[in-house]
């Protein structure tokens, strides 16, 4: 994954606090942009797309924990 993908996703975020509904709308815009930047055309984003992002680590775990967490400067996305 190219590091500029994260830069492009961050570039659309305003430099001010966001309200709840605006944050949801922005998250949808970022999700759509991620799909476009990675040429993803089907509903499920391939794991390699997420795992290829800078400072993201994907761990397969059982039983499935319901959320990700931070470890230092790295976001861990948990799944099974």
N, C-alpha and C positions, 0 to 999 in steps of 0.2 A: 504494500500500500504506500502510496506517495505521501510524504508528510504534509504537502500542501493541501491535501483533502481536509485535514483538521483546520488549517488556516482559513480555507474557504467557508467551512461551517461556522467558525468563530466570527468571520467578517460580517455576517448578517445579524449579529447580536448587538443591539444598541448598548452604548456605554452609560446606562442608567438602570435603576431598579425597574423590574417588570412586574406588572400585575399578574394575577393567576391566569386569567384568560389569554392575555397577551403571551405569556410564557408557553402556554399550551399551543397556541397558534404558531409561535416561533419554533417549537419543537417539531411540529408537523412540517414546517418549511425546511428545517434542517434534515429531517428524515427523507423528504423528497429529494433534496439536493444530494444527500449521500447516495441515494439510489441512482441518480443521474450521473454523478461523478464516478461511480463504480460500474456503470453499465449493467445494473441489476434490473431485470425486467420481470421477475417472477415474485410472488408474495413473500417468500421467506428469504431473508438476507443470509447468504452463505456465511458460515462460521469464519472462513478465511478472510472475509472482508473485515469483520470485527477484530479478529486476531491480528490482522495486518496493520491496524492503527497504532501510531506511536504511543508507547507507555500503557498499552492495554494488554492484559494477560487473560486468556480464557482458560479456565480450569473446568474439567468435567468432574462432577462430584455426585455421590449418591449417599443418603437421600438428598433430593434437590433442595438447596437453600433458596428462599424466595427472593433474595436480592444480591446485588454485588456489594463490594466494600473496597475501601482504599487501603493499600499497603504501602506506606511511604508516599511516593509520588506516582504510584501505579494504581489504576482502577482495575479491580478484578471482577470480571463478569462470570458468575457461577452458573452452571447448567448441568444437565445430565445427558 
